[in-house]
Amino acid sequence: MRKLGLLFLFSNVIWLAACGGSGGSSSSTVTSVNVSCSPSTVGSGGTSQCSATVSGTGSFNSTVTWSTSAGSITTSGVLTAPTVTAMTTVTVTATSAQNTSVSGTASVIVNPTTSGSNVAPIIVDAGPQNIGSVNVAYVTVTVCVPGTNNCQNIDHVQVDTGSEGLRLLSSASGGELTLPLTQETVGSNPVDECLVFADGYVWGGVYTATVTVSSETASNVPIHVLIPATSSPGVPTTCSNQNPSGGAGNEGGSVTSFGANGLIGVGVFQNDCGGYCESQGASCNGTSGAPCVYYQCPSSGCTATNLPVAQQVPNPVTLFATDNNGVLIQLPSVGDGGQSDVAGSLIFGIGTQSNNSLSLAANVYFVPDDTNNSGDIITVYNGQSYPSSFLDSGSNGLFFLDTSTTGIPTCTGFTGSSDWYCPTTSPDTLSVTNQGQGNSGPVGNPIQVSFSIENAGTLFNTNNTAFSTLGGPNTGAFDFGLPFFYGKYVFTAIDLQSVSGCGTNCTGPFFAY
């Protein structure tokens, strides 16, 4: 906190004492007190810095006294929130020292400390091996050889609501996984998978493991092991040719390129491919009737294959005995300029326990499961509709539109600068509406939401790893990445799974926040 303000107030008090007055002479008047607190959402026992702006006429006294409806607050406006068991609104009041009939208030939302058998701690930090990650939420996952106590804890596994399935880097790729897992087969041929992301692809074998996160366990789960051994089959050209325009290619070759020791996809679908890969789908580069996702890999080489859903990589949440209809991500607010690191919770289930009630969210946004916009919401900006928008904790920024549409320039002067926005006025606040949709069109009402973008070059020039205002271009859609999750309860409900709390016949897929 800057000390200049305290010095000013101190010298003002000396001046008042020297003059023998209280600052409340008839020549001065206090007219209002405006209060703000940052962050405006904290956890139990968390802190928030509150500030007061006093307005008036003449040589009025700008000092205030602080009070709070719960918790405690210092003379300099630092609120220490109370310990709560349910979300609580605390009112902070600043009262004019000159005229005690004039005051202002601000509200701080206090979230309960989340605990339970369905809760796993998540952390936003610089990543495994301190690789310099920003806005990546990590959790620890335990994997075991099925039916044994031969297990490993894999830390810094990215939490991703934009995909499905557990994917781990093996030690051959610089990751942690060394377990002797059994590979899935088609006939007698090992099964590998090519999964394409927005910024590259990953390749590796499909193996079976027992997966535990917190106290939730799924047995005999197909998982994707990225480059499981130095002798693993090379990437087929039908996979590498799917690298997106400007993509990084194979991101599963190292922890640095992948940004994590693994990824746990807890998105809105039950599998990463489903019926499309089981019995239908586009032909793989004209060489097979199956799509270029799953491959059988005899010693003669890998070819695309259809694969039963039971052998495909699933959303592991669906295989938990309970709390298996979705997830809730809870992260505290992050103010402008960012924060060094952030701790939050990955909570399994929706409406299954007292800590995952859908009432924590203000609105539900249904998404389609069988159209070109599967899993997407509708975002409207400046009167233009973008029906391919989505919420994705696996994206480390707010990625939307382009400079010609928004007027926000991209950055210059550092590697990858064109991937980020550097607004002339920072922060630059934008307002959009978000709306759910079904297979036949819009569902529910459009709800306004605002967010801000700061100069990415300035943000990156700090030692912080969590930024709520980091953004870049994504032509034609809004990708509400991890920055959007800060200070919210964000639910991801899995397709065909029943959820209580949003009316009759309420099933996923949907998001809620």
Buried (B, 14 or more C-beta within 10 A) or exposed (E): EEEEEEEEBEEBBEEBEEEEEEBBBEEBBBEEBEBBBBBBBBBBEBBBBBBBEBBBEEBBBBBBBBBBBBBEBEEEBBBBBBEBEEEBEBEBBBBBBBBEEBBBBBEBBBBBBBEBEBBBBBBBBBBBEEBEBBBBBBBBBBBBBBEEEEBBEBBBBBBBBBBBBBBBBBEBBBBBBEBEBEBBEBEEBBBBBBBBBBBBBBBBBBBBBBBBBBEBBBBEBBBBBBBBEEEBBEBBEBBBEBBEEEBEBBBBBBBBBBBBBBBBBBBBBBBBBBEBBBEEBEEBBEEBEBBBBBBBBEEEEBBBBBBEBEBBBBBBBBBBEEBBBBBBBBBBBBBEBBBEEBEBBBBBBBBBBEBBBBEBBEBBBBBBBEBEBBBBBBBBBEEEBBBBBBBBBBBBBBBBBBEEBBEBEBBEEEEEBEBBBBBEEBBBEBEBBBBBBBEEEBBBEBBEBEBBBBBBBEBBEEEBBBBBBBBBBBEEBBBBBBBBBBBBBBBBBBBEBEBEBBEEEBBBBBBBB
